[in-house]
Amino acid sequence: MDTNTLIALVVQVIAGVVGGQAIGAALKQAAMGQLTKILGGAIGGVGGAAILGSLLGGGTVDPAAAAAATGGLGSALNLDNLVGGAGGGAILTGIIGAVMGAMKK
């Protein structure tokens, strides 16, 4: 596995966990545990980043310019990974919370 791919996956997972924690705090009535929010956010982060990346066609950021601007992290800190990861993590965690809330009734 390429180092750039691994860094991008780590950024997607972290952004997804942040998005999952944010929506988990907003949906307090779902009463999800931390493990549920972390796993839902991480899985949703990777999936959301992949979906957004395919919709945007790989983005318009020049990888060489991104590497110079971010000090070697390259294209790992781009729109696809950050926004897609956070959004995907929030969406999947929200869906899990809604399902868990409906199952309690």
C-alpha positions in Angstrom: 0.0 0.0 0.0 1.3 3.4 -1.0 2.1 5.9 1.8 -0.1 8.6 0.2 -3.1 6.2 0.1 -2.5 5.2 3.8 -2.4 8.9 4.9 -5.6 9.6 2.9 -7.3 6.7 4.6 -6.2 7.9 8.0 -7.5 11.4 7.3 -10.8 10.0 6.1 -11.2 7.8 9.2 -10.4 10.7 11.6 -12.7 13.1 9.7 -15.5 10.4 9.8 -15.0 9.9 13.5 -15.3 13.6 14.1 -18.5 13.8 12.0 -19.9 10.8 13.8 -19.2 12.2 17.2 -20.8 15.5 16.3 -24.0 14.0 15.0 -24.0 11.5 18.0 -23.9 14.4 20.4 -26.8 16.1 18.5 -28.9 12.9 18.5 -28.9 12.3 22.3 -32.2 10.5 22.2 -30.7 7.7 20.2 -28.5 6.7 23.2 -25.6 5.3 21.1 -22.4 4.1 22.8 -19.0 5.5 21.9 -18.0 2.4 20.0 -21.1 2.7 17.8 -20.3 6.4 17.0 -16.6 5.7 16.4 -17.2 2.7 14.1 -20.1 4.3 12.2 -18.1 7.5 11.8 -15.0 5.7 10.6 -16.8 3.5 8.1 -19.0 6.3 6.9 -15.9 8.6 6.6 -14.1 6.3 4.2 -17.3 5.7 2.2 -18.3 9.3 2.1 -14.9 10.4 0.9 -14.9 7.8 -1.8 -18.4 8.8 -3.0 -17.5 12.6 -3.0 -14.2 11.9 -4.7 -15.9 10.0 -7.5 -18.6 12.8 -7.8 -16.0 15.5 -8.0 -13.8 13.5 -10.5 -10.8 13.4 -8.2 -10.9 17.1 -7.4 -9.3 20.1 -9.0 -6.3 20.5 -6.6 -2.9 20.0 -8.1 -1.1 17.3 -6.0 2.3 19.0 -6.3 0.8 22.3 -5.1 -1.0 20.6 -2.3 2.2 18.8 -1.2 4.1 22.1 -1.1 1.3 23.9 0.8 0.7 21.1 3.4 4.3 20.3 4.1 4.4 16.8 2.5 0.9 15.5 3.3 0.1 15.9 -0.4 -3.4 15.4 -1.5 -4.5 13.7 1.7 -5.8 17.0 3.1 -8.1 17.8 0.2 -11.9 18.5 0.0 -12.7 14.9 -0.8 -11.1 13.5 2.3 -12.0 16.1 4.8 -15.6 17.1 3.8 -16.5 13.7 2.4 -15.1 11.9 5.5 -16.9 14.2 8.0 -20.1 14.2 6.0 -20.1 10.4 5.4 -19.3 9.7 9.1 -22.1 12.0 10.2 -24.7 10.5 7.7 -23.9 6.9 8.6 -23.9 7.6 12.3 -27.2 9.4 12.0 -28.7 6.5 10.1 -27.4 4.1 12.8 -28.9 6.3 15.5 -32.2 6.5 13.8 -32.4 2.7 13.4 -31.3 2.2 17.0 -34.0 4.7 18.2 -36.7 3.0 16.1 -35.7 -0.4 17.5 -36.1 0.8 21.1 -39.8 1.6 20.5 
